[in-house]
Amino acid sequence: MNIFITGGTGYIGSSTVNVALRQGHQVTVLTRSKEKAKELEDTGVRAIIGDLLTDGDWQGALSEADYVIHLAAPPTWGKKVTLKVANAYQKGHYQMTVRLLDNINPQKLKKLVYVAGTSYFGDSGDNEPVTESYRSQPKGWGPYIAPSVDVLSAYVDKGMPVVITFPGQVYGAKSWFPQLFLKPLSQNKPVTGLKGHNPIFSPIHVEDCARAFLFLLEQGQIGERYLLVDDQPIRSADITTLSAQALHRQDKKRYVPTWLCRMLLGPVLTEYATAHTNFSNSKLKASGFTYLYPTIQLGIEDVVKEWKELSTSSVRIK
């Protein structure tokens, strides 16, 4: 396949590019960075320097693509997400979505996998895992991606071959996961949680997430929505316990009040951290997708091993 990927230098995007290359696909990646463009080209990727919000060479490259995976989003990681930041994110996210879709050649494109997030569905509750038909009031990032997701139906109605995906908490060795869990535990420090909250998460290993995108480029049904999550949801506190076991460290936890989290991280991330994301992968599995790591219990050892290797390499380089 000839695949155009936006957001291909990010955490999930990098894994998606690597999986696509291993599967033998031709890959074009849009990036803002000349340095990352050079790194991509060294791996056999066609790199286009540009930005979805600005006209450029990417428009011609996009019109040539048979398949598209859209991962790009305005950067927010590491920031305190105030309402001002979130509203700016919403505006940028929507503009990226519309400009991408408006520049696609509908006669050429065979499939577009659009990547959203489970916060779009809102708080799932803590009973049985819910499916793609569920929708409560969007929580966390949900209200700020909802306009982008909702506009997709208009393009599908016009014949745009869009498949919409909603990954859960995508964990891996280069993600939020080491920062929040592995690094403190490895230093015999506690993992921080919110007092009075032990929400259910629906994780997915980054490798499985990337493989699911590629799978749905071929097998996904146009206009359909797919939740990309593991077989078994897990309580946030249990992730700490699993991490400690994988690291052979003491299981240490501390809890801070919600108001402090809101003050330090902002209301959006606090709401995201307290909402249940208890989702089912029954639709994805029914389509024929198989997991390398169907549960975080099976995936965490792989992540810890890779994280340790990356940490050792980093020390050697320094």
LINMO-V108625 format. One record per residue. N is the residue number from 1. PHI is phi in whole degrees, 0 to 359 (NA if undefined). OMEGA is omega in whole degrees, 0 to 359 (none if undefined). D_CENTER is the distance of its C-alpha to the mean C-alpha in Angstrom with 1 decimal. Layout:
BEGIN
((N	PHI	OMEGA	D_CENTER) (N	PHI	OMEGA	D_CENTER))
END
This chain:
BEGIN
((1	NA	173	22.1) (2	263	191	21.9) (3	245	174	18.2) (4	257	184	17.2) (5	240	170	13.7) (6	263	183	12.7) (7	71	186	10.4) (8	283	177	11.6) (9	254	176	12.6) (10	281	183	9.5) (11	300	179	8.1) (12	287	182	5.8) (13	298	180	8.3) (14	299	177	11.2) (15	295	179	10.7) (16	296	177	10.5) (17	298	181	13.7) (18	297	179	15.3) (19	295	180	15.0) (20	298	179	16.3) (21	294	179	19.2) (22	297	179	20.1) (23	278	175	20.4) (24	88	181	22.8) (25	274	171	21.1) (26	274	188	22.0) (27	236	171	19.1) (28	242	182	19.3) (29	237	174	16.8) (30	268	180	17.2) (31	219	177	17.2) (32	276	191	19.2) (33	258	175	20.4) (34	294	180	23.6) (35	296	179	23.0) (36	290	176	19.7) (37	299	179	21.3) (38	296	179	24.0) (39	298	179	21.8) (40	296	181	20.1) (41	297	178	23.6) (42	293	178	24.9) (43	263	180	22.6) (44	98	179	23.8) (45	270	171	21.1) (46	277	183	22.5) (47	255	176	21.2) (48	246	178	21.8) (49	273	181	22.1) (50	170	184	21.5) (51	217	180	19.5) (52	302	183	18.7) (53	276	181	20.8) (54	228	177	23.8) (55	301	180	25.8) (56	180	182	26.0) (57	297	182	26.0) (58	300	182	22.5) (59	295	177	24.1) (60	293	179	26.5) (61	295	179	24.0) (62	296	182	21.7) (63	292	179	24.9) (64	270	188	25.6) (65	283	173	22.3) (66	277	184	22.6) (67	223	181	18.8) (68	225	169	15.9) (69	240	184	12.1) (70	255	180	10.9) (71	246	188	7.8) (72	296	177	10.0) (73	204	177	10.3) (74	300	183	13.0) (75	289	177	12.7) (76	220	187	13.1) (77	300	179	12.2) (78	91	180	15.6) (79	263	165	17.2) (80	284	186	19.1) (81	266	174	17.6) (82	282	177	20.8) (83	297	178	21.4) (84	296	178	22.4) (85	297	181	19.2) (86	295	179	17.2) (87	293	175	19.7) (88	294	176	19.4) (89	299	180	15.6) (90	302	181	16.4) (91	298	180	19.1) (92	295	180	17.2) (93	299	180	14.2) (94	294	180	16.9) (95	297	177	19.0) (96	300	181	16.4) (97	299	185	15.8) (98	292	180	19.6) (99	294	175	20.6) (100	300	184	18.4) (101	295	182	19.8) (102	287	181	23.3) (103	255	178	23.5) (104	279	174	22.7) (105	272	185	25.8) (106	294	178	25.9) (107	284	182	28.7) (108	264	188	26.7) (109	292	177	23.2) (110	260	181	22.7) (111	197	173	19.1) (112	236	174	16.1) (113	263	181	12.7) (114	261	185	11.0) (115	253	177	7.3) (116	248	180	7.6) (117	193	185	6.9) (118	292	178	9.6) (119	297	175	11.3) (120	301	184	12.8) (121	277	180	15.0) (122	85	180	16.3) (123	285	185	17.8) (124	279	188	18.3) (125	81	186	21.3) (126	244	176	22.1) (127	265	179	24.2) (128	282	176	23.1) (129	303	183	19.5) (130	258	186	19.1) (131	250	184	18.1) (132	296	181	16.9) (133	279	182	20.2) (134	285	172	19.7) (135	198	170	19.4) (136	252	176	20.6) (137	292	180	20.5) (138	305	182	17.0) (139	236	177	16.1) (140	60	178	14.4) (141	284	186	12.2) (142	310	181	13.4) (143	298	187	16.6) (144	264	172	15.1) (145	254	184	12.8) (146	303	179	15.5) (147	301	179	17.9) (148	292	180	15.5) (149	293	184	14.7) (150	293	181	18.4) (151	286	184	19.8) (152	298	182	18.4) (153	298	179	21.2) (154	296	179	23.8) (155	286	176	22.6) (156	299	179	22.5) (157	299	179	26.0) (158	274	178	27.1) (159	104	178	26.1) (160	286	185	22.7) (161	277	185	21.0) (162	259	170	17.5) (163	242	185	15.3) (164	253	180	12.6) (165	243	182	9.6) (166	228	177	8.1) (167	293	173	5.6) (168	278	178	7.2) (169	282	185	7.1) (170	274	184	5.6) (171	255	179	8.9) (172	184	186	10.9) (173	282	183	13.8) (174	243	189	12.4) (175	247	172	10.0) (176	300	188	11.0) (177	299	176	12.5) (178	298	183	15.6) (179	297	184	16.2) (180	274	187	16.4) (181	240	190	17.9) (182	289	183	19.3) (183	297	180	20.9) (184	297	181	22.9) (185	295	180	24.0) (186	295	178	25.1) (187	262	181	27.2) (188	59	176	28.7) (189	251	181	27.1) (190	281	171	25.7) (191	274	184	22.2) (192	270	174	22.1) (193	233	181	21.5) (194	261	181	22.8) (195	300	178	26.3) (196	83	181	26.8) (197	230	173	23.1) (198	219	189	21.7) (199	291	175	18.9) (200	273	176	17.4) (201	250	174	13.8) (202	239	184	12.2) (203	280	170	10.3) (204	206	178	9.3) (205	295	184	10.2) (206	301	179	8.1) (207	294	178	11.2) (208	293	178	11.3) (209	298	179	7.8) (210	297	179	9.2) (211	297	179	12.5) (212	294	177	11.6) (213	303	182	10.7) (214	294	178	14.1) (215	298	183	15.8) (216	286	172	15.2) (217	300	180	16.5) (218	263	190	19.7) (219	255	182	19.8) (220	292	180	17.8) (221	272	183	20.3) (222	301	180	20.4) (223	84	182	19.8) (224	268	178	18.2) (225	247	181	15.1) (226	227	172	13.2) (227	277	179	11.5) (228	252	183	9.5) (229	216	179	10.8) (230	289	176	13.6) (231	294	188	17.2) (232	231	170	18.0) (233	298	184	16.5) (234	212	175	17.7) (235	289	183	19.2) (236	300	180	17.8) (237	296	179	21.2) (238	289	175	21.2) (239	296	177	18.2) (240	299	180	20.5) (241	298	178	23.3) (242	298	180	21.5) (243	297	179	20.5) (244	298	179	24.1) (245	297	181	25.5) (246	294	180	23.5) (247	271	186	24.7) (248	58	179	28.1) (249	237	179	28.2) (250	289	179	29.4) (251	282	183	27.1) (252	244	179	27.2) (253	225	170	25.8) (254	222	185	26.8) (255	232	180	26.2) (256	243	179	26.4) (257	292	182	27.3) (258	299	182	24.8) (259	297	179	26.8) (260	290	176	26.2) (261	299	179	22.4) (262	298	181	22.8) (263	290	184	25.1) (264	276	186	23.0) (265	253	181	19.5) (266	98	186	20.4) (267	291	185	20.3) (268	293	181	16.8) (269	291	177	15.2) (270	295	178	18.2) (271	296	178	17.8) (272	299	184	14.1) (273	287	183	15.4) (274	256	182	18.4) (275	273	174	17.1) (276	285	173	17.0) (277	240	188	13.9) (278	253	191	16.2) (279	238	181	15.1) (280	257	175	16.6) (281	257	186	15.5) (282	301	182	19.1) (283	291	179	18.4) (284	298	181	16.1) (285	292	178	18.7) (286	294	179	21.5) (287	282	176	20.5) (288	113	181	21.1) (289	285	177	17.9) (290	240	185	18.6) (291	264	166	16.5) (292	280	181	17.3) (293	229	186	16.3) (294	292	175	16.8) (295	222	178	16.8) (296	292	176	15.7) (297	299	180	19.4) (298	274	184	19.5) (299	268	189	16.5) (300	291	178	17.3) (301	297	178	20.4) (302	298	181	18.6) (303	294	180	16.2) (304	299	179	19.3) (305	299	180	21.3) (306	295	180	19.0) (307	297	178	18.6) (308	296	179	22.4) (309	295	179	22.9) (310	294	180	20.8) (311	295	179	22.7) (312	294	179	26.0) (313	298	181	25.4) (314	296	180	24.6) (315	294	180	27.8) (316	295	180	29.8) (317	297	180	28.7) (318	296	none	29.7))
END
